[in-house]
Amino acid sequence: LHINFVFRSLHHRHIGFKQRASQIILRVPAAHIRRIKETEGIGSISRETQHFSQTTTMHGPKRIYQGKRFSTHFWVLMMLVSGILFIFQVAELVSMYLSKPIVSQVSFLINDEGMDFPSVTLCNFNPIRKSYIKHLNATGDFSNELLEYLLQSLMDTQALYSNADRAELHVGDRALQVYQEQHPNFTIGDFFEEAGFNCTETMKLCSFGGRQFDCCKFMEPRLTNLGKCHTLDMRNAREWMQKQTVAGANAGLQIILDTHMEEQFDETGDDADAIFSNAFENGFRYYVHAPDTIPYLVSEGISVSPGSRVYSAISTHTYVLLPSDNWGNCSNKWPQSYHTDLTYSSVNCESLCKKGVFRTELTSIKRFLSLVIHLLHFVTFILKYILIYRSNFLTVNVFHRDMAHTEYRQVKSTSVTEILSDIGGNMGMFLGMSLITVTEISLFISKIAWIAFSKRRRDYLFNKKKREIVSSKGQVASVDELRLFRVNKFRKVILSVLRKRRNNWKRRFRYTLRWR
């Protein structure tokens, strides 16, 4: 009976709880709902802002939203200062990146397999052989004026324009035209090719690393400002000749040359004056340069007289420059107005630029100048015969001083990765932000924009908030009911215990009276 009574009691209380909950739901005031409806947009934004400030990993918004009056103002000021400093730093970083900064790295590289040997160009200071001139002048129509004019064609254009006598140039040009009318196949290039010395006539002995070889197999004749020269390029030679594996003179190149002083020549006449006698020198001039370059433009050159021995220790420097499309200011292509088969380089470009300038200035000698500039023969070394009794032979030694070279390389001083890393560091320092925080802010802004432009979104948030209010009140009522139920139950238990104790005391008291 007692158990049935308890179950009935709980059942009645459960029914009563449902009735009270329904009564609470029905008692939500309609005026309050209308007030919420009128401010649904502001409430939705406030709700999203509150949610963002409580969940974001960004420093500051939570303190601003939950702070009191003075605290809120203080943290707003701190957020503004931090935001301004962050924007300033980001602007500086972006400006630095857009300026395309570059730096130079210097590396000291050691080549275990040896150093590539450069090209060596050797030029005799006497560009023409006396015997050849006598052969041409056998008929007597090869005049001194023509010879002087041909020798001046080897001069640098700027020096020629500054120092030459234009009247003499006119006379020489006329002499060339007359001679070409009598000899149609005569050209300036062929003249120096035939008048110069051959490789076998000048190269007497060649050795590399102490091993003798026939250097004329690897010699290539070329026309320079000193006339016909010979360039030694050992890239296609045997493997042991392509690289120097040990430092020092004994492991390098040695060439013994013959000057052929008996072929020195000044003029066609016996009493003629010397041509540029102040610039005259006997012997050879050699250039150590990189392959596929014009020797007298990229190298200063070293002069050696007959009866002498000269040593050239090479120290290699490599420059790796950035092109214009990769933040640099260098180019490997000719400008559109230049049409040439030459390999592009700064010295070649400068020479062709001079060509255009002096072609315009020196129209009176246009025929001669066009050929001269095309061959890039611009340095003035004109020879005159001086009879000196000395030895004809000389020795040239070229070698690598060290089995290492210095590389100067242009590189970007910053990159996109470094800029993003710096921006991320500033975000963390000023605002405590990360990429996750940026995502949170983006979502918050998108939600605010959605609320501002979408009525459906506002209605959804309003209904959601209304349901939450009702649910919250229902939960509060349920909690109160449960608390009241527990209190009543506890009270009944206490009263029952007290009642039992009181009955027990009564019984004991009655029993005591009876016993007495």
C-alpha positions, 0 to 999 in steps of 0.5 A: 500500500505504501509503494502504490501511494508513492507512485501515485504521488509521483504521477500526480506531481509529474502531471502538475509539472506539465501543467505548470510548464504549459502555463509558463509558456502561455504566459510569455508577454506579447508586448515583449515579443513585439519589442524583440521583433522591432530590434531583431537586427540590432539584437542579431548583430549584438548576438553575433558580436558577443559570440565572436568576442567570447570565442575568438583567439584575437586579443582584446575583443572579449575584454572590450565586450565584457569590461566595465566603463573605464576598462572598456575605454582603456582596451578600446584605446589599446586595440586602436594603437595596436591596430595602427602600429600593425597596419604601419608595419604591414605597409612598410613590409609590402612597400619593401617587397614591391621595391624588389630589393636585391643583395649580393652574396659572395661565395668562395668555391673550391673546385675539386675537379679542377678549374676550367682554363680560359681562352688566351688571345695572342697578338703581334704588335706588327700586324703586317709582314714587310714581305707581303707589302712589297709583294702588293706594291710590286706594281707601284699602285699601293701607296703610303696614303692607302697603307696609312688609311688601312692601318688607321682602320684598326683604331678605336672610333672615338680616338679616330674621331678625336685625333685623325686628320679628316683631310688625310682620311679623305685622301686615304678613302679616295686611294682605297677606292682607286685601288679597289677599282683596279683590284675588285677582290681587295677588302680590308679584312682580307688584307689583314688576314693575308698580311698577318702572321700565321699560327705556325710562324709565331707559335714555336712551342706550346705545353700544358701542365708540362706536356707538349701539344700542337696548339695550332690545332686549337687556335682560331684566327680573329681580327682585332684592334691589333690586326690578325690575332690567334685565340687558343680555346681548349674546350674541345681539346683533350680532357687533361687540357681543359682543366688545371688540376693543380695550382702553380705555373708548372701546371698551367699553359706555356707558349714560346712565340717568335716575334719575327723582327725581320718582318717589321715594317713602317712605310712603303717609301724609304724616307717616310715618317713613322706612323704613330711612333709614340704608340709603337712597341715590339713583341706581343700583347696577349689577353686572358678572357672568358670564351666567346668574348671579344678579348680587347673589350673584356680584358686589359691585356699584357704586353711582353717584349722579345727576349722576355718571360712573363707570368700571369697568375689567374684569379677567377671571379664569377658574377651571376646577376639577376635579369630584369624580370627577376628583380634585377636590372640585367638583360641577355637580349639585344634591344629591338633596334640592334640586329647582330649575330654577336653574343650579347654582353654589356661591352658589345652593346656599348660598342654597337651603341658607339657605332650608331653615334659615330656613323651619324657623325662621320658621314664623310668616311662612312664606307670605312667606318661601317666596316671598322665598327662591324668588326669592333676594332676600336683600340689604337695601336699603330706600328712603325718600324724600328731596327733593333738587334735583339732576340725574336723569342719570348715566353708567356706563362698563364696559370691558375693561382688557386684551385678556387674562385670567388662568386658574386651572386645577386639574390632577392633579399626577401621573398613572399614566404618571408614577407608573410612570416613577418606579417604573421609575426607582427599580427601575433605581437600587436593583436595576438592573431594567427591565420585561424584568427583571420578566418574567424574575423572573416566569418564574423564579417560575413555573418554581419553582412549577411544579417544586414542584407538578408531579412531571412537571416534576421528572421531566422535569428529572431525565431531562434532567440525566441525559442531559446528564451522560451526554452530557457524559461521552461528550464528555469521553471523545471529546475524550480519545480525539481528543487521544490519537489526535492525540498518538499520531499526532504521536508517530509522525510525530516518530519517523518523522522521527527515524528518517529522520534517524538513517538519513541520518546512518548513511548519511553516516557509512558513506560518509565511512568508505568515502571515507577 
